[in-house]
Amino acid sequence: MASPECQALLRTANRLFRFEDLSRARALLEIMSDVYPDEPQVWAALATMATDDAEMTTFLSRASHANRQGLAT
């Protein structure tokens, strides 16, 4: 499960997305992917904002890898 800080930031990104502030939502998620690289929810959220199929595939692959790593610990 994501840390409380990560969860709060994910909620913020979701709010930005809902209010159609897509550039800020994506910027926040990109920063979060650097800070929380092992958090599958961050990568899954980025996948919803992908600009093309290749980018979506990359983000979903990262989410899957992070999830497998989390299950292994």
C-alpha positions in Angstrom: 0.0 0.0 0.0 1.2 3.5 -0.9 2.5 5.7 1.9 0.1 8.4 3.2 2.0 11.1 1.5 1.9 9.3 -1.9 -1.9 8.6 -1.4 -2.5 12.3 -0.7 -0.5 13.3 -3.8 -2.4 10.8 -5.9 -5.7 12.3 -4.7 -4.4 15.8 -5.7 -3.4 14.5 -9.2 -6.9 13.0 -9.5 -8.5 16.3 -8.5 -6.4 18.2 -11.1 -7.4 15.6 -13.7 -11.1 15.9 -12.8 -10.9 19.7 -13.1 -9.2 19.3 -16.5 -5.9 20.7 -15.4 -4.1 18.0 -17.3 -0.7 19.6 -17.6 -0.4 20.1 -13.9 -1.8 16.6 -13.1 0.7 15.0 -15.4 3.6 17.1 -14.1 2.8 16.0 -10.6 2.6 12.4 -11.6 5.9 12.6 -13.4 7.6 14.0 -10.3 5.9 11.3 -8.2 7.3 8.7 -10.5 10.8 9.9 -9.6 10.0 10.1 -5.9 8.0 6.9 -5.7 9.4 4.7 -8.5 8.2 1.5 -6.9 4.6 2.6 -6.5 2.4 0.9 -9.0 -0.5 3.4 -8.5 1.7 6.2 -9.7 2.6 4.4 -13.0 -1.1 3.3 -13.5 -2.2 6.9 -13.1 0.4 8.1 -15.6 -0.8 5.4 -18.0 -4.3 7.1 -18.0 -2.6 10.3 -19.2 -0.4 8.7 -21.9 -0.1 10.6 -25.1 0.1 7.5 -27.2 0.0 3.7 -27.1 3.7 3.3 -26.7 3.8 5.6 -23.7 0.8 3.8 -22.2 2.5 0.5 -22.6 5.7 1.7 -21.0 3.8 3.1 -18.0 1.7 -0.1 -17.6 4.9 -2.2 -17.8 6.4 -0.1 -15.0 3.2 -0.5 -12.9 3.3 -4.2 -13.4 7.0 -4.4 -12.5 6.5 -2.3 -9.4 3.6 -4.5 -8.4 5.6 -7.7 -8.8 8.4 -6.2 -6.8 6.0 -5.2 -4.0 4.6 -8.7 -3.9 8.0 -10.2 -3.6 8.9 -8.3 -0.4 
